[in-house]
């Protein structure tokens, strides 16, 4: 009965969106192994590996911004299809690049096309669900993402032990396959929007997310949280390899457990908790669980303890991220949902740039313990920030 209530009442097109994300994220291997790939295969320094990831982050900022703008102009279908299809082709190109400068440029372009998908996807969920099912619809798509994430890194670890190029090829093929499904099953016609008056244009500018002070404070703490969370899967794989002595396959399993746990329990938790607590209360608790993860990481390096740590980080994600997404969409109006989604989506690449640059430079200058202290401190700051925001 609990499962039926948690998953029931969702639009068939939401299930199709979830299928697209499952296929797409099952091929998500390159980002998880990029720092390992650039340091172990291409023999870049850890600092240069950080700059490659920073390029990926800058591209994602541009892609998120343009994706939101284009979604408000052309609709979510065209942006989703173009992002998936062109992004898929670009993976084949990036697989052949081995010089530092070209790889930075290529990852920037690849990320710009890939991340344009995020705001379009959020808007499509809002349009294809009801207010009552919106958070659960987000969670269903996240379930698909995390099922794919559970499979992707495990396959990535398997491929990486043979040839890193397989990672890029798998990402390319799955992106194109997801684009084909969007084209066939989620196609929608472009409806030209009526020309608005100068008064309406002025009102739209006044209602910009950048002028919403409460939302922007929320986004500051969201970005701090993501800066603490994302290195677990972007920067710390090098730590797992060099300090914890994990194989690529073990690293893939560690990250895959994160996706599997989210897929198994997030929808049930959302169903049981939604409406009983405020979104900011749940987000605050989620941030606190990430603090616990870093306490474990600072004191232990054995694989079993790493599994326990990543479990706390996973429940941090379950409690925080769906409600962050819902909060951002609920503050928008129908005409600027793409813009609000874009600002929310941009928190990830901004955080990725910050954490990649800080993380790799801290590793090079001060070591991994200093990095873990920094990331744990950011998690504490995010917890305190959301707590104060909720009280006010």
C-alpha positions in Angstrom: 0.0 0.0 0.0 2.9 2.4 0.9 4.5 1.7 -2.5 1.3 2.2 -4.3 0.6 5.6 -2.6 4.2 6.7 -3.1 4.3 6.0 -6.8 0.6 6.3 -7.8 -1.1 9.2 -9.5 2.0 10.3 -11.6 1.6 11.3 -15.2 2.7 8.7 -17.9 4.9 11.4 -19.4 6.7 11.8 -16.0 7.4 8.1 -16.2 8.8 8.6 -19.8 11.0 11.5 -18.5 12.2 9.1 -15.8 13.1 6.5 -18.5 15.0 9.1 -20.5 17.0 10.0 -17.4 17.6 6.4 -16.5 19.1 5.7 -19.9 21.1 8.9 -19.9 22.5 8.5 -16.4 23.3 4.9 -16.9 26.0 6.1 -19.3 27.2 8.9 -17.0 30.7 7.6 -16.4 33.1 10.3 -17.7 32.5 13.0 -15.0 32.9 10.5 -12.2 36.3 9.3 -13.5 37.5 12.5 -15.1 40.1 13.4 -12.4 41.3 9.7 -12.4 41.4 9.7 -16.2 43.4 12.9 -16.5 45.9 12.1 -13.8 46.3 8.3 -14.4 45.8 8.0 -18.2 46.8 11.4 -19.6 49.4 12.0 -16.8 48.2 15.5 -16.0 49.2 17.1 -12.7 46.5 17.2 -10.0 46.4 21.0 -10.5 45.8 20.6 -14.3 43.1 18.0 -13.6 41.4 20.6 -11.5 41.5 23.1 -14.3 39.9 20.6 -16.6 37.1 20.1 -14.1 36.9 23.9 -13.7 36.4 24.2 -17.5 33.6 21.7 -17.2 32.0 23.9 -14.5 32.2 27.1 -16.5 30.6 25.4 -19.5 27.8 24.1 -17.2 27.1 27.7 -16.0 26.7 28.9 -19.5 24.7 25.8 -20.5 22.3 26.2 -17.5 21.8 29.9 -18.1 21.2 29.5 -21.9 19.1 26.4 -21.2 16.7 28.3 -18.9 16.5 31.3 -21.4 15.8 29.0 -24.4 13.3 26.9 -22.5 11.2 30.1 -21.7 11.4 31.0 -25.4 11.1 27.7 -27.3 9.8 25.2 -24.8 11.3 22.3 -22.9 11.1 19.7 -25.7 13.5 21.4 -28.1 16.1 22.2 -25.5 16.1 18.7 -24.1 16.4 17.0 -27.5 19.2 19.3 -28.7 21.1 19.0 -25.5 21.0 15.2 -25.4 21.7 14.7 -29.1 24.5 17.2 -29.6 26.0 16.4 -26.3 26.1 12.7 -27.3 28.0 13.5 -30.5 30.5 15.7 -28.5 31.5 12.8 -26.2 33.0 11.0 -29.3 35.1 14.1 -30.0 36.4 14.5 -26.5 37.5 10.9 -26.3 40.1 11.6 -29.0 41.6 14.7 -27.3 44.7 14.2 -25.1 46.3 17.7 -24.8 45.6 19.9 -21.8 44.5 23.1 -23.6 42.2 21.4 -26.1 40.7 19.2 -23.4 39.8 22.3 -21.4 38.1 23.8 -24.4 36.3 20.6 -25.4 35.0 19.9 -21.9 33.7 23.5 -21.7 31.7 23.0 -24.9 30.6 19.5 -24.0 29.4 20.7 -20.6 27.6 23.8 -22.0 25.4 21.5 -24.3 24.9 18.9 -21.6 23.9 21.2 -18.8 21.3 23.0 -20.9 19.2 19.9 -20.3 18.8 20.6 -16.5 16.5 23.7 -16.5 14.5 22.3 -19.4 14.0 19.0 -17.6 12.8 20.8 -14.4 10.3 22.9 -16.3 9.0 19.8 -18.1 8.4 18.2 -14.8 6.5 21.2 -13.6 4.3 21.2 -16.7 3.6 17.5 -16.7 2.7 17.2 -13.1 0.2 18.7 -10.7 1.1 20.8 -7.6 0.2 17.8 -5.4 2.5 15.4 -7.3 5.3 17.8 -8.2 7.8 16.9 -5.5 7.1 13.2 -6.0 7.5 13.7 -9.8 10.9 15.3 -9.1 11.8 12.3 -6.9 10.7 9.8 -9.5 13.0 11.4 -12.1 15.8 11.6 -9.4 15.1 7.9 -8.7 15.8 7.2 -12.4 18.9 9.4 -12.3 20.2 7.5 -9.3 19.4 4.1 -10.7 21.4 5.1 -13.7 24.1 6.5 -11.4 24.1 3.2 -9.5 24.8 1.3 -12.8 27.0 4.0 -14.5 30.0 4.2 -12.2 30.1 0.4 -11.7 30.2 0.0 -15.5 32.7 2.9 -15.7 35.0 1.2 -13.3 34.8 -2.0 -15.3 35.5 -0.1 -18.6 38.3 2.0 -17.1 40.3 -1.1 -16.2 40.3 -1.9 -19.9 40.2 1.4 -21.9 39.1 4.8 -20.7 37.7 5.5 -24.2 34.9 3.1 -23.5 33.6 5.6 -20.9 33.2 8.4 -23.5 31.6 6.0 -26.1 29.1 4.8 -23.5 28.2 8.3 -22.6 27.8 9.3 -26.2 25.6 6.3 -27.2 23.3 6.7 -24.1 22.8 10.5 -24.7 21.8 9.9 -28.3 19.5 7.0 -27.3 17.8 9.3 -24.7 17.4 12.0 -27.4 15.7 9.6 -29.7 13.2 8.7 -26.9 12.5 12.4 -26.3 11.9 12.9 -30.0 9.5 10.0 -30.4 7.5 10.0 -27.1 7.8 13.5 -25.7 7.6 15.6 -28.8 5.7 18.8 -28.5 5.0 21.6 -31.0 6.6 25.0 -30.7 4.0 27.5 -29.8 5.1 31.1 -30.6 4.5 33.3 -27.5 2.4 36.4 -27.9 4.4 39.6 -28.0 4.3 41.3 -24.6 3.9 44.9 -23.8 6.5 47.2 -22.4 4.7 47.2 -19.0 4.7 43.4 -19.0 8.4 43.3 -19.9 9.2 45.7 -17.0 7.1 43.5 -14.6 9.0 40.4 -15.8 12.3 42.1 -15.1 11.1 43.1 -11.7 10.2 39.4 -11.0 13.6 38.1 -12.0 15.0 35.5 -9.7 18.1 37.7 -9.3 15.9 40.3 -7.6 14.3 37.8 -5.2 16.5 38.3 -2.2 15.2 35.4 -0.2 15.7 33.1 -3.1 19.2 34.4 -3.7 20.2 33.8 0.0 18.7 30.3 -0.4 20.9 29.8 -3.5 24.1 30.9 -1.6 23.6 28.2 0.9 22.6 25.7 -1.7 25.8 26.4 -3.6 27.8 26.0 -0.4 26.1 22.6 0.2 26.8 21.5 -3.3 30.5 22.6 -2.9 30.7 20.2 0.0 28.7 17.4 -1.6 29.9 17.2 -5.2 33.7 16.6 -4.5 32.6 13.1 -3.1 32.1 12.2 -6.8 34.4 14.6 -8.7 37.6 15.3 -6.7 37.7 12.6 -4.0 38.0 9.6 -6.5 41.7 10.5 -6.6 41.7 10.3 -2.8 40.0 6.9 -2.9 42.6 5.7 -5.4 45.8 7.2 -3.8 45.1 7.1 0.0 42.4 4.5 0.4 44.1 2.2 -2.2 40.8 1.4 -4.0 40.7 0.0 -7.5 38.7 1.7 -10.2 36.1 -1.0 -9.8 35.8 -0.4 -6.0 35.5 3.3 -6.6 32.7 2.6 -9.0 30.9 0.4 -6.5 31.3 3.1 -3.8 29.6 5.7 -6.0 27.1 3.2 -7.3 25.8 2.5 -3.8 24.9 6.1 -3.5 22.6 5.9 -6.6 21.2 2.5 -5.6 20.2 3.7 -2.1 18.6 6.9 -3.4 16.6 4.8 -5.9 15.4 2.4 -3.3 14.3 4.7 -0.5 13.9 8.4 -1.6 10.3 8.1 -3.0 9.1 6.4 0.2 10.8 9.0 2.5 9.4 11.9 0.4 5.9 10.4 0.6 6.1 9.9 4.4 7.6 13.3 5.2 6.2 15.7 2.8 3.8 18.1 4.5 4.9 17.1 8.0 8.0 19.4 8.1 8.9 22.5 6.2 11.2 22.1 3.2 13.9 24.1 4.9 13.8 21.9 8.0 14.3 18.8 5.8 17.1 20.5 3.9 18.8 21.5 7.2 18.7 17.9 8.4 20.1 16.8 5.1 23.0 19.2 5.4 23.8 17.9 8.9 24.0 14.3 7.6 26.8 15.5 5.2 28.7 16.8 8.3 28.6 13.3 9.7 30.0 11.9 6.5 33.1 14.1 6.7 33.6 13.2 10.4 33.8 9.6 9.3 36.1 10.4 6.3 38.5 12.3 8.5 38.9 9.4 11.0 38.9 6.3 8.8 40.2 5.1 5.4 39.1 1.4 5.4 36.7 0.5 2.6 34.0 -0.5 5.1 34.1 2.9 6.7 34.0 4.6 3.4 30.8 2.7 2.6 29.3 3.9 5.9 30.4 7.5 5.2 28.8 7.5 1.7 25.6 6.1 3.2 25.3 9.2 5.4 26.1 11.4 2.4 23.4 9.6 0.4 20.7 10.2 3.0 22.0 13.8 3.1 21.1 14.0 -0.6 17.7 12.3 -0.1 16.6 14.8 2.6 18.1 18.0 0.9 18.1 17.9 -2.8 14.4 17.1 -3.8 13.2 19.9 -1.5 15.8 22.3 -2.8 14.5 21.8 -6.3 10.8 22.1 -5.2 11.5 25.2 -3.3 13.2 26.9 -6.3 10.3 26.0 -8.7 7.6 27.0 -6.2 9.0 30.6 -6.0 8.7 31.0 -9.7 5.7 32.1 -11.8 4.6 30.4 -15.0 6.4 32.9 -17.3 9.8 32.6 -15.5 10.1 29.0 -14.4 13.0 28.5 -16.8 14.9 31.4 -15.3 14.4 30.1 -11.7 15.3 26.6 -12.8 18.4 28.0 -14.5 19.6 29.8 -11.4 19.1 26.7 -9.3 20.9 24.5 -12.0 23.7 27.0 -12.0 24.5 26.3 -8.4 25.9 23.0 -9.4 28.5 24.2 -11.9 29.4 27.2 -9.8 30.0 24.8 -6.9 31.9 22.5 -9.1 34.2 25.2 -10.2 34.8 26.3 -6.6 35.3 22.8 -5.3 37.5 21.6 -8.2 39.7 24.7 -8.0 39.9 24.8 -4.2 40.0 21.0 -3.9 42.9 20.3 -6.2 44.9 23.3 -5.0 44.4 22.3 -1.4 45.4 18.7 -2.2 48.6 20.0 -3.9 49.5 22.5 -1.2 48.3 21.0 2.1 47.1 17.4 1.5 43.9 15.4 1.7 43.3 16.0 5.4 43.1 19.7 4.8 40.6 19.1 2.0 38.4 17.0 4.1 38.4 19.6 6.9 37.5 22.3 4.3 34.6 20.2 2.9 33.3 19.4 6.3 33.5 23.1 7.3 31.4 24.0 4.2 28.8 21.3 5.3 28.7 22.9 8.7 28.2 26.4 7.2 25.4 25.1 4.9 23.6 23.5 7.9 23.8 26.7 10.0 22.7 28.8 7.0 19.6 26.8 6.2 18.8 26.6 10.0 18.8 30.4 10.3 16.9 30.9 7.0 14.2 28.5 8.2 13.9 30.3 11.6 13.5 33.7 9.8 
